Amino acid sequence: MAKFTQTVRAVLMVATVAGLTGCDMFEKAPPPPPPPSPPPAPLTIGGSVAGLSGSGLVLQLNGANDLAVSAAGKFNFAKAQAKGSAYAVTVKSSPATPVKQTCTVSQGSGSISGVPINNITVTCTTNTFAVGGTVSKLSGKGLVLQLNGANDLAIAKNGKFIFSGIRLPDGSDYNVAIKSSPAKQMCVIKPINAAFDNDTLNIVSVTCGKKGHRK
């Protein structure tokens, strides 16, 4: 009888421990607090530059906030803007070295609705120039010049000449040569580092004289 009682007590103790353990299983720990919300993205203005091959490009935001751009790719003005404010991106200066380029802006103005602006496009293209020079002391027919081994140009009078319909990108190689001279004259060509205007290069001077009297 004593052994049975001890056995019953042992069983009751085990049941009590199991019951306590079961209660602990249903008690859940409080959930962790939610992570803090990330700060709102700064309302910056930016986009991308394509075709840039020189240095000197400077962009402006709203007439200030100069941003020098040294390579093609993405750009971003550092100063954030207020929601609802207007923005205008312009070119303050275009690249000048090693070649001259002209850069234009598309989708460069608007108002900020509440998200950063990143769709502005700046496209740069290398400037092209007409090619010409001057002729002096020409007194006959038959003078023909060539540009880069082709593009024959017959010269009939003294003064300025231009290779019609031909434009060369800034920084490109060129060679103006005399293909033929007048029958009774000999013409010589010399390079000139000048320009007629902002659009035409005055790169050579051609001087003609009587054969046998070359100086």
Helices and strands as residue ranges (DSSP letters): H 2-26, E 45-50, E 57-61, E 64-69, E 73-76, E 86-93, E 101-106, E 109-111, E 117-126, E 128-136, E 143-147, E 150-155, E 159-169, E 176-180, E 185-195, E 200-210
